[in-house]
């Protein structure tokens, strides 16, 4: 599926994918422009009201198109966040595992005296 960066695309259930601007221009019914006093200014408004998919002719309201697009973007954001969280956990486990192997031979605990091996070598013999 080709989705240019920064250009939201609507994907119909039939698999057809459209830029919002292209889909809006194909929707025949537009919301009429009415002034606050109630006078009709233009029958062909700017925002689409309803229309159908150019591929399968399934009817959609413009609100449905925007809701489906928002839901898909939300799902994609949740999936991306989950993938980042999983990757971070994997990296953390790798680092933790690697740190344990690297330091195992360097510093140990002398279980008899409860001091680190490095500390016990600093103790001088009193002859």
MODELLER restraints for C-alpha pairs under 7 A, 6 or more apart:
rsr = mdl.restraints
at = mdl.atoms
rsr.add(forms.Gaussian(group=physical.xy_distance, feature=features.Distance(at['CA:3:A'], at['CA:9:A']), mean=6.61, stdev=0.5))
rsr.add(forms.Gaussian(group=physical.xy_distance, feature=features.Distance(at['CA:7:A'], at['CA:19:A']), mean=6.74, stdev=0.5))
rsr.add(forms.Gaussian(group=physical.xy_distance, feature=features.Distance(at['CA:8:A'], at['CA:19:A']), mean=6.01, stdev=0.5))
rsr.add(forms.Gaussian(group=physical.xy_distance, feature=features.Distance(at['CA:8:A'], at['CA:20:A']), mean=6.36, stdev=0.5))
rsr.add(forms.Gaussian(group=physical.xy_distance, feature=features.Distance(at['CA:9:A'], at['CA:17:A']), mean=6.30, stdev=0.5))
rsr.add(forms.Gaussian(group=physical.xy_distance, feature=features.Distance(at['CA:9:A'], at['CA:18:A']), mean=5.23, stdev=0.5))
rsr.add(forms.Gaussian(group=physical.xy_distance, feature=features.Distance(at['CA:9:A'], at['CA:19:A']), mean=4.40, stdev=0.5))
rsr.add(forms.Gaussian(group=physical.xy_distance, feature=features.Distance(at['CA:9:A'], at['CA:20:A']), mean=5.85, stdev=0.5))
rsr.add(forms.Gaussian(group=physical.xy_distance, feature=features.Distance(at['CA:10:A'], at['CA:17:A']), mean=5.52, stdev=0.5))
rsr.add(forms.Gaussian(group=physical.xy_distance, feature=features.Distance(at['CA:10:A'], at['CA:18:A']), mean=5.24, stdev=0.5))
rsr.add(forms.Gaussian(group=physical.xy_distance, feature=features.Distance(at['CA:10:A'], at['CA:19:A']), mean=6.26, stdev=0.5))
rsr.add(forms.Gaussian(group=physical.xy_distance, feature=features.Distance(at['CA:10:A'], at['CA:20:A']), mean=6.40, stdev=0.5))
rsr.add(forms.Gaussian(group=physical.xy_distance, feature=features.Distance(at['CA:10:A'], at['CA:65:A']), mean=6.96, stdev=0.5))
rsr.add(forms.Gaussian(group=physical.xy_distance, feature=features.Distance(at['CA:10:A'], at['CA:69:A']), mean=5.88, stdev=0.5))
rsr.add(forms.Gaussian(group=physical.xy_distance, feature=features.Distance(at['CA:11:A'], at['CA:17:A']), mean=4.30, stdev=0.5))
rsr.add(forms.Gaussian(group=physical.xy_distance, feature=features.Distance(at['CA:11:A'], at['CA:18:A']), mean=6.49, stdev=0.5))
rsr.add(forms.Gaussian(group=physical.xy_distance, feature=features.Distance(at['CA:14:A'], at['CA:56:A']), mean=6.53, stdev=0.5))
rsr.add(forms.Gaussian(group=physical.xy_distance, feature=features.Distance(at['CA:16:A'], at['CA:55:A']), mean=6.28, stdev=0.5))
rsr.add(forms.Gaussian(group=physical.xy_distance, feature=features.Distance(at['CA:24:A'], at['CA:48:A']), mean=5.88, stdev=0.5))
rsr.add(forms.Gaussian(group=physical.xy_distance, feature=features.Distance(at['CA:27:A'], at['CA:48:A']), mean=6.20, stdev=0.5))
rsr.add(forms.Gaussian(group=physical.xy_distance, feature=features.Distance(at['CA:27:A'], at['CA:50:A']), mean=6.16, stdev=0.5))
rsr.add(forms.Gaussian(group=physical.xy_distance, feature=features.Distance(at['CA:27:A'], at['CA:51:A']), mean=4.30, stdev=0.5))
rsr.add(forms.Gaussian(group=physical.xy_distance, feature=features.Distance(at['CA:27:A'], at['CA:52:A']), mean=6.52, stdev=0.5))
rsr.add(forms.Gaussian(group=physical.xy_distance, feature=features.Distance(at['CA:28:A'], at['CA:51:A']), mean=5.91, stdev=0.5))
rsr.add(forms.Gaussian(group=physical.xy_distance, feature=features.Distance(at['CA:29:A'], at['CA:48:A']), mean=5.93, stdev=0.5))
rsr.add(forms.Gaussian(group=physical.xy_distance, feature=features.Distance(at['CA:29:A'], at['CA:49:A']), mean=5.54, stdev=0.5))
rsr.add(forms.Gaussian(group=physical.xy_distance, feature=features.Distance(at['CA:29:A'], at['CA:50:A']), mean=5.59, stdev=0.5))
rsr.add(forms.Gaussian(group=physical.xy_distance, feature=features.Distance(at['CA:29:A'], at['CA:51:A']), mean=6.39, stdev=0.5))
rsr.add(forms.Gaussian(group=physical.xy_distance, feature=features.Distance(at['CA:30:A'], at['CA:44:A']), mean=5.68, stdev=0.5))
rsr.add(forms.Gaussian(group=physical.xy_distance, feature=features.Distance(at['CA:30:A'], at['CA:45:A']), mean=5.25, stdev=0.5))
rsr.add(forms.Gaussian(group=physical.xy_distance, feature=features.Distance(at['CA:30:A'], at['CA:46:A']), mean=6.50, stdev=0.5))
rsr.add(forms.Gaussian(group=physical.xy_distance, feature=features.Distance(at['CA:30:A'], at['CA:47:A']), mean=5.60, stdev=0.5))
rsr.add(forms.Gaussian(group=physical.xy_distance, feature=features.Distance(at['CA:30:A'], at['CA:48:A']), mean=4.03, stdev=0.5))
rsr.add(forms.Gaussian(group=physical.xy_distance, feature=features.Distance(at['CA:30:A'], at['CA:49:A']), mean=4.83, stdev=0.5))
rsr.add(forms.Gaussian(group=physical.xy_distance, feature=features.Distance(at['CA:31:A'], at['CA:44:A']), mean=6.89, stdev=0.5))
rsr.add(forms.Gaussian(group=physical.xy_distance, feature=features.Distance(at['CA:31:A'], at['CA:45:A']), mean=5.07, stdev=0.5))
rsr.add(forms.Gaussian(group=physical.xy_distance, feature=features.Distance(at['CA:31:A'], at['CA:46:A']), mean=6.89, stdev=0.5))
rsr.add(forms.Gaussian(group=physical.xy_distance, feature=features.Distance(at['CA:31:A'], at['CA:47:A']), mean=5.69, stdev=0.5))
rsr.add(forms.Gaussian(group=physical.xy_distance, feature=features.Distance(at['CA:31:A'], at['CA:48:A']), mean=5.78, stdev=0.5))
rsr.add(forms.Gaussian(group=physical.xy_distance, feature=features.Distance(at['CA:31:A'], at['CA:49:A']), mean=5.20, stdev=0.5))
rsr.add(forms.Gaussian(group=physical.xy_distance, feature=features.Distance(at['CA:32:A'], at['CA:42:A']), mean=5.80, stdev=0.5))
rsr.add(forms.Gaussian(group=physical.xy_distance, feature=features.Distance(at['CA:32:A'], at['CA:43:A']), mean=4.59, stdev=0.5))
rsr.add(forms.Gaussian(group=physical.xy_distance, feature=features.Distance(at['CA:32:A'], at['CA:44:A']), mean=5.52, stdev=0.5))
rsr.add(forms.Gaussian(group=physical.xy_distance, feature=features.Distance(at['CA:32:A'], at['CA:45:A']), mean=4.44, stdev=0.5))
rsr.add(forms.Gaussian(group=physical.xy_distance, feature=features.Distance(at['CA:33:A'], at['CA:40:A']), mean=6.24, stdev=0.5))
rsr.add(forms.Gaussian(group=physical.xy_distance, feature=features.Distance(at['CA:33:A'], at['CA:41:A']), mean=5.46, stdev=0.5))
rsr.add(forms.Gaussian(group=physical.xy_distance, feature=features.Distance(at['CA:33:A'], at['CA:42:A']), mean=5.12, stdev=0.5))
rsr.add(forms.Gaussian(group=physical.xy_distance, feature=features.Distance(at['CA:33:A'], at['CA:43:A']), mean=6.49, stdev=0.5))
rsr.add(forms.Gaussian(group=physical.xy_distance, feature=features.Distance(at['CA:33:A'], at['CA:45:A']), mean=5.20, stdev=0.5))
rsr.add(forms.Gaussian(group=physical.xy_distance, feature=features.Distance(at['CA:34:A'], at['CA:40:A']), mean=4.49, stdev=0.5))
rsr.add(forms.Gaussian(group=physical.xy_distance, feature=features.Distance(at['CA:34:A'], at['CA:41:A']), mean=5.34, stdev=0.5))
rsr.add(forms.Gaussian(group=physical.xy_distance, feature=features.Distance(at['CA:35:A'], at['CA:41:A']), mean=6.57, stdev=0.5))
rsr.add(forms.Gaussian(group=physical.xy_distance, feature=features.Distance(at['CA:48:A'], at['CA:62:A']), mean=6.06, stdev=0.5))
rsr.add(forms.Gaussian(group=physical.xy_distance, feature=features.Distance(at['CA:49:A'], at['CA:61:A']), mean=5.87, stdev=0.5))
rsr.add(forms.Gaussian(group=physical.xy_distance, feature=features.Distance(at['CA:49:A'], at['CA:62:A']), mean=5.33, stdev=0.5))
rsr.add(forms.Gaussian(group=physical.xy_distance, feature=features.Distance(at['CA:50:A'], at['CA:60:A']), mean=5.70, stdev=0.5))
rsr.add(forms.Gaussian(group=physical.xy_distance, feature=features.Distance(at['CA:50:A'], at['CA:61:A']), mean=4.05, stdev=0.5))
rsr.add(forms.Gaussian(group=physical.xy_distance, feature=features.Distance(at['CA:50:A'], at['CA:62:A']), mean=5.35, stdev=0.5))
rsr.add(forms.Gaussian(group=physical.xy_distance, feature=features.Distance(at['CA:51:A'], at['CA:59:A']), mean=5.67, stdev=0.5))
rsr.add(forms.Gaussian(group=physical.xy_distance, feature=features.Distance(at['CA:51:A'], at['CA:60:A']), mean=5.61, stdev=0.5))
rsr.add(forms.Gaussian(group=physical.xy_distance, feature=features.Distance(at['CA:51:A'], at['CA:61:A']), mean=6.40, stdev=0.5))
rsr.add(forms.Gaussian(group=physical.xy_distance, feature=features.Distance(at['CA:52:A'], at['CA:58:A']), mean=5.07, stdev=0.5))
rsr.add(forms.Gaussian(group=physical.xy_distance, feature=features.Distance(at['CA:52:A'], at['CA:59:A']), mean=4.18, stdev=0.5))
rsr.add(forms.Gaussian(group=physical.xy_distance, feature=features.Distance(at['CA:52:A'], at['CA:60:A']), mean=5.69, stdev=0.5))
rsr.add(forms.Gaussian(group=physical.xy_distance, feature=features.Distance(at['CA:53:A'], at['CA:59:A']), mean=6.59, stdev=0.5))
rsr.add(forms.Gaussian(group=physical.xy_distance, feature=features.Distance(at['CA:107:A'], at['CA:116:A']), mean=6.84, stdev=0.5))
rsr.add(forms.Gaussian(group=physical.xy_distance, feature=features.Distance(at['CA:107:A'], at['CA:117:A']), mean=6.46, stdev=0.5))
rsr.add(forms.Gaussian(group=physical.xy_distance, feature=features.Distance(at['CA:107:A'], at['CA:118:A']), mean=6.50, stdev=0.5))
rsr.add(forms.Gaussian(group=physical.xy_distance, feature=features.Distance(at['CA:108:A'], at['CA:116:A']), mean=5.71, stdev=0.5))
rsr.add(forms.Gaussian(group=physical.xy_distance, feature=features.Distance(at['CA:108:A'], at['CA:117:A']), mean=5.48, stdev=0.5))
rsr.add(forms.Gaussian(group=physical.xy_distance, feature=features.Distance(at['CA:109:A'], at['CA:115:A']), mean=6.02, stdev=0.5))
rsr.add(forms.Gaussian(group=physical.xy_distance, feature=features.Distance(at['CA:109:A'], at['CA:116:A']), mean=4.42, stdev=0.5))
rsr.add(forms.Gaussian(group=physical.xy_distance, feature=features.Distance(at['CA:109:A'], at['CA:117:A']), mean=5.57, stdev=0.5))
rsr.add(forms.Gaussian(group=physical.xy_distance, feature=features.Distance(at['CA:110:A'], at['CA:116:A']), mean=5.61, stdev=0.5))
rsr.add(forms.Gaussian(group=physical.xy_distance, feature=features.Distance(at['CA:110:A'], at['CA:117:A']), mean=5.49, stdev=0.5))
